[in-house]
Amino acid sequence: MKLINNPFVTYGYKGAEYFCDRQEETQKVMTGLNNERNITLIAPRRIGKTGLIHHVFAQIKEQQPDVCCFYIDIMATKSLEQFVQLLAQNVLDKLDSPTQTALRKVSEFFSNFRPTVTFDAQTGMPTFSLDIAVHQEEQSLRRIFEYLQQSGKRCYIAIDEFQQITNYTGANTEALLRSYIQFMPNVYFIFAGSQQHMMNEMFISAKRPFFQSSQIINLGEIEETAYYEFSARLFERQEMSLPAPVFHYMYEKLDGQTWYLQAIMNRIYANHAVDIISQAEVDQAIEELIDENETAFENYYSSLTNNQCALLLAIARERQVKAPMANEFKKKYRLPALSSIKTALTALTDQQLIYQYHGSYIVYDRFFGMWLRQRVTV
């Protein structure tokens, strides 16, 4: 792969050379798929879940070129209809090579849904869409899965932010998908999600359709030593030295969270201000990133109720809170009544401003947490 300008990638997947470790997790996912198991991948946002999926698919394509791998992110979808459209656009027109014969076969298979094929003006690649009428979503979805099954090709489909289907109104999408997926001998799935409590409920609760339907993998932080060796090697390209204590300071400050570490090292690499990186360069990069996001942080904070602000600020100042309902914590930060704390806690969790990290509540966005500690006064 062509050398990129900055090896500390903060968006997308740029190849194995710029992907750190995850050897064990990569092998688990590949082995599971190869042995006809669906995979549920659960991880907080910005820890590298999506990158791992793309890395797995890249490895699979190298080893098994005939396998078809598809990735869709459904976070922005609001209904089953939008889900079906996204699935059609990302799977059907890429299942076969874009020949006229293949496109005609797709069009004939979906003739009842008035299929439309358009071509990108720059790449010339086709995009497939279905004209889904009201109450035809289920039939359209069934037809897509039938097409995948009759293709005879081994397919892996990753659905990112899978918990979003629980927000669709109307049809019970969980039960609908489960009823189709369990009878597809050549298609296997990665169900990935960042809302941990919701994903656990979907796949662990005996009351839910996806109960015991997949192998569950919880994605944690990259181990510090492996991450340090990876990072130090990349900095050497810029003739910069990253001392182990400096990386440890950064790793601890950001709880080992992948995206935040990548963002900081991306800035330090780009600045190339020193030959030996010190703690000062790390702090400078952090302040730069906080400054750039300050307007957004102010908007987040100002949109909250007084009780939510008080609880969020208290959690930020403690960094990690195991018992937010504890009397000692309540007194220390002069929080309201327990019922009000519970309501605020639920609201902040639902808005993904806080989440449970290793058994403690923590501000989701690490830079937002720093902004709260440093720049908000009561």
C-alpha positions in Angstrom: 0.0 0.0 0.0 1.2 3.5 -0.8 2.9 5.3 2.1 0.4 7.8 3.6 1.4 11.3 4.9 0.6 10.5 8.5 0.7 6.9 9.8 -1.5 7.7 12.8 -4.8 7.1 11.2 -7.9 8.7 12.8 -10.5 7.8 10.2 -11.0 4.8 8.1 -8.8 1.8 7.5 -5.6 2.3 5.6 -4.2 -1.2 5.6 -2.5 -3.7 8.0 0.7 -1.6 8.1 -1.1 1.2 10.0 -3.3 -1.1 12.1 -2.0 -1.8 15.6 -2.1 -5.4 17.1 -5.6 -6.9 17.6 -4.0 -10.2 16.6 -6.0 -12.3 19.0 -9.3 -10.5 18.3 -8.7 -10.7 14.5 -8.1 -14.5 14.8 -11.2 -14.9 16.9 -13.5 -13.2 14.4 -12.0 -14.9 11.4 -12.1 -18.4 13.1 -15.7 -17.8 14.1 -16.9 -16.8 10.6 -14.9 -19.6 9.0 -16.6 -22.1 11.2 -20.2 -20.8 10.4 -20.6 -18.7 13.5 -22.2 -15.3 13.6 -20.2 -12.8 15.6 -21.4 -10.1 18.0 -18.8 -7.5 18.5 -19.4 -5.1 21.4 -17.1 -2.1 22.2 -17.5 1.6 23.2 -17.1 4.1 20.4 -13.6 5.1 19.4 -11.9 2.0 20.6 -11.3 0.5 17.2 -14.4 -1.7 16.5 -14.9 -0.5 12.9 -11.2 -0.7 12.1 -11.1 -4.2 13.4 -14.0 -5.2 11.1 -12.2 -3.7 8.0 -8.9 -5.4 9.1 -10.6 -8.8 9.4 -12.3 -8.4 6.0 -8.9 -7.3 4.4 -7.3 -10.5 5.8 -10.1 -12.7 4.6 -9.9 -11.3 1.1 -6.2 -12.0 1.0 -6.7 -15.6 2.1 -10.0 -16.3 0.5 -10.5 -14.1 -2.5 -13.8 -15.8 -3.4 -15.5 -14.7 -0.2 -17.7 -11.6 -0.4 -17.4 -9.2 2.5 -19.8 -6.3 3.1 -19.9 -3.5 5.7 -22.8 -1.2 6.5 -23.2 1.3 9.2 -26.9 1.8 10.2 -26.5 4.5 12.8 -28.2 7.1 10.6 -31.1 4.8 9.7 -34.5 5.6 11.3 -36.7 2.8 9.9 -36.8 -0.7 8.4 -37.2 0.9 5.0 -34.0 2.8 5.3 -32.2 -0.3 6.6 -33.4 -2.3 3.5 -32.3 0.5 1.1 -28.9 0.7 2.7 -28.5 -3.1 2.6 -29.5 -3.2 -1.1 -27.1 -0.4 -2.0 -24.1 -1.9 -0.2 -24.7 -5.6 -0.9 -26.6 -6.3 -4.1 -24.8 -4.2 -6.6 -21.4 -5.5 -5.3 -22.2 -9.2 -5.0 -21.5 -9.7 -8.7 -19.1 -7.9 -11.0 -20.8 -4.8 -12.6 -21.5 -6.3 -16.0 -24.7 -5.7 -17.9 -25.6 -9.4 -17.5 -25.2 -9.3 -13.7 -27.1 -6.0 -13.4 -29.9 -7.4 -15.6 -30.1 -10.5 -13.3 -30.4 -8.3 -10.2 -33.1 -6.2 -11.9 -35.1 -9.2 -12.9 -34.9 -10.8 -9.5 -36.3 -7.6 -7.9 -38.6 -6.6 -10.7 -41.6 -6.3 -8.3 -39.9 -3.5 -6.4 -39.1 -1.4 -9.5 -35.3 -1.5 -9.1 -33.1 1.4 -10.2 -29.5 1.2 -11.2 -27.5 4.5 -11.4 -23.8 4.9 -12.1 -21.3 7.1 -10.3 -20.1 9.9 -12.7 -16.5 9.6 -11.4 -16.0 5.9 -10.8 -18.6 4.4 -13.1 -19.6 2.0 -10.4 -23.3 1.1 -10.2 -25.6 1.9 -7.2 -28.7 -0.2 -6.7 -31.9 1.1 -5.1 -35.4 -0.4 -4.6 -38.7 1.5 -4.8 -40.1 0.2 -1.6 -43.8 0.9 -1.1 -45.5 1.2 2.3 -45.7 -2.2 4.0 -43.3 -3.8 1.5 -40.2 -3.6 3.7 -40.4 -7.1 5.0 -40.9 -8.6 1.5 -38.0 -6.5 0.2 -35.8 -7.7 2.9 -36.8 -11.4 2.4 -36.0 -11.0 -1.3 -32.6 -9.6 -0.6 -31.7 -12.5 1.6 -33.1 -14.9 -1.0 -30.8 -13.4 -3.6 -27.8 -13.7 -1.3 -28.7 -17.3 -0.7 -29.2 -18.3 -4.3 -26.0 -16.6 -5.4 -24.1 -19.6 -4.0 -21.3 -17.4 -2.7 -20.0 -17.4 0.8 -20.8 -13.9 2.2 -19.9 -12.1 5.4 -22.0 -9.0 6.3 -21.0 -6.6 9.1 -23.8 -4.4 10.4 -22.3 -1.7 12.5 -24.3 0.1 15.3 -26.7 -2.9 15.2 -28.6 -1.7 18.3 -30.1 1.0 16.1 -32.7 -1.5 14.9 -34.4 -1.3 18.3 -35.4 2.3 17.5 -37.4 1.4 14.4 -41.1 1.7 14.7 -43.6 -0.7 13.3 -42.3 -4.2 12.6 -40.3 -6.2 15.2 -37.0 -5.9 13.2 -35.1 -8.1 15.7 -37.5 -11.0 15.2 -37.7 -10.4 11.5 -34.0 -10.5 10.9 -33.5 -13.5 13.2 -36.1 -15.4 11.3 -34.3 -14.9 8.0 -30.7 -15.1 9.1 -31.0 -18.5 10.8 -31.8 -20.2 7.5 -29.0 -18.8 5.4 -26.3 -21.5 5.0 -23.8 -19.3 3.0 -24.2 -15.9 4.7 -22.8 -15.1 8.1 -22.9 -11.8 10.1 -20.9 -9.5 12.4 -23.3 -7.6 14.6 -21.3 -4.7 16.0 -22.5 -2.2 18.5 -21.3 0.6 20.8 -24.2 0.8 23.3 -23.0 -2.0 25.5 -26.1 -2.4 27.8 -28.4 -2.5 24.8 -26.2 -5.0 22.8 -25.9 -7.2 25.9 -29.7 -7.2 26.4 -30.2 -8.1 22.7 -27.9 -11.1 22.6 -27.8 -12.3 26.2 -31.4 -12.0 27.3 -33.5 -15.2 26.8 -36.5 -13.0 26.0 -34.9 -11.5 22.8 -34.9 -13.1 19.3 -31.0 -13.1 19.0 -30.5 -14.9 22.3 -27.5 -17.4 21.9 -27.4 -16.8 18.1 -23.8 -15.7 17.9 -20.3 -15.7 19.5 -20.0 -12.6 21.6 -16.6 -10.7 21.6 -16.1 -7.7 23.9 -13.4 -5.5 22.5 -11.1 -3.9 25.1 -8.1 -1.6 24.9 -5.0 -2.4 22.9 -2.3 -3.7 25.3 0.1 -0.9 26.2 3.4 -2.6 25.3 2.1 -3.6 21.9 0.7 -0.1 21.2 4.0 1.5 22.3 6.1 -0.6 20.0 3.8 0.1 17.1 3.8 3.9 17.8 7.5 4.2 18.4 8.2 2.4 15.1 6.0 4.8 13.2 7.6 7.9 14.8 11.0 6.7 13.7 9.9 7.4 10.1 9.8 11.1 11.0 13.2 10.7 12.9 11.4 11.3 16.1 11.9 9.3 19.4 8.9 8.4 21.6 10.2 7.5 25.1 8.3 4.7 26.9 7.4 6.9 29.9 5.9 9.6 27.7 3.7 7.0 26.0 2.7 5.6 29.3 1.7 9.1 30.5 -0.5 9.5 27.4 -1.9 6.0 27.6 -2.9 6.4 31.2 -4.4 9.9 30.6 -6.6 8.6 27.8 -7.4 5.2 29.5 -5.8 3.5 26.5 -8.7 4.5 24.2 -7.6 4.1 20.6 -9.0 7.1 18.7 -7.9 9.6 21.3 -4.3 8.2 21.3 -4.3 8.2 17.6 -5.6 11.8 17.4 -2.8 13.0 19.8 0.0 11.2 18.0 -1.3 12.3 14.6 -0.8 16.0 15.8 2.6 15.4 17.3 3.7 13.6 14.1 2.4 16.4 11.9 4.0 19.1 14.0 7.5 17.5 14.0 8.6 20.2 16.5 11.1 18.1 18.4 13.4 15.1 17.9 12.5 13.5 21.3 8.8 13.7 22.3 8.1 14.9 25.8 5.1 15.2 28.0 4.9 18.8 27.0 4.2 17.9 23.4 1.4 15.5 24.5 -0.2 18.2 26.6 0.1 20.7 23.8 -1.7 18.3 21.3 -4.5 17.7 23.9 -5.1 21.4 24.4 -5.1 21.9 20.7 -7.8 19.3 20.2 -9.9 20.6 23.2 -9.7 24.1 21.8 -11.0 22.9 18.4 -14.0 21.2 20.0 -14.8 23.9 22.7 -17.9 25.2 20.9 -19.3 21.7 20.6 -18.6 21.0 24.2 -20.3 24.3 25.3 -23.3 23.3 23.3 -23.5 19.8 24.9 -23.2 21.3 28.3 -25.7 24.1 27.8 -28.4 21.7 26.5 -28.5 19.8 29.8 -30.7 20.4 32.8 -29.1 21.7 36.0 -29.2 18.3 37.6 -27.6 16.7 34.6 -24.9 19.3 34.5 -24.1 18.8 38.2 -23.9 15.1 37.9 -21.9 15.2 34.7 -19.4 17.7 36.2 -19.0 15.6 39.3 -18.3 12.4 37.3 -15.8 14.3 35.2 -13.9 15.6 38.2 -13.8 12.2 39.8 -12.9 10.7 36.4 -14.4 7.3 37.4 -17.4 6.8 39.7 -18.4 3.4 40.9 -21.4 4.4 43.0 -23.0 7.6 41.8 -25.9 7.1 44.2 -23.6 6.9 47.2 -24.2 9.4 50.0 -20.5 10.3 50.2 -20.4 11.2 46.5 -23.7 13.1 46.7 -22.5 15.2 49.7 -19.1 15.9 48.2 -20.6 17.5 45.1 -23.8 18.8 46.6 -25.9 16.8 44.3 -29.8 16.8 44.5 -32.0 14.0 45.9 -31.3 10.4 44.9 -34.4 10.3 42.7 -33.1 13.3 40.8 -29.6 11.8 40.5 -31.1 8.5 39.1 -33.1 10.4 36.5 -30.0 12.5 35.5 -27.9 9.3 35.3 -30.4 7.6 33.0 -30.6 10.7 30.8 -26.8 11.1 30.5 -26.4 7.4 29.7 -29.1 7.5 27.0 -27.5 10.5 25.4 -24.1 8.6 25.5 -22.5 11.4 27.5 -21.5 8.9 30.1 -21.1 5.1 30.1 -19.9 2.3 32.4 -16.2 1.7 31.9 -14.8 -1.3 33.8 -17.6 -1.0 36.4 -17.4 2.7 36.8 -19.2 5.6 35.2 -17.0 7.9 33.1 -17.5 10.7 30.6 -17.8 9.1 27.2 -15.7 11.6 25.3 -12.3 11.8 27.0 -11.6 15.3 25.7 -15.0 16.5 26.8 -14.2 15.2 30.3 -10.9 17.1 30.3 -12.8 20.3 29.2 -15.3 19.9 32.0 -12.5 19.5 34.6 -10.3 22.3 33.3 -12.8 25.0 32.1 -16.1 24.6 33.8 -16.6 26.3 37.2 -19.6 26.0 39.4 
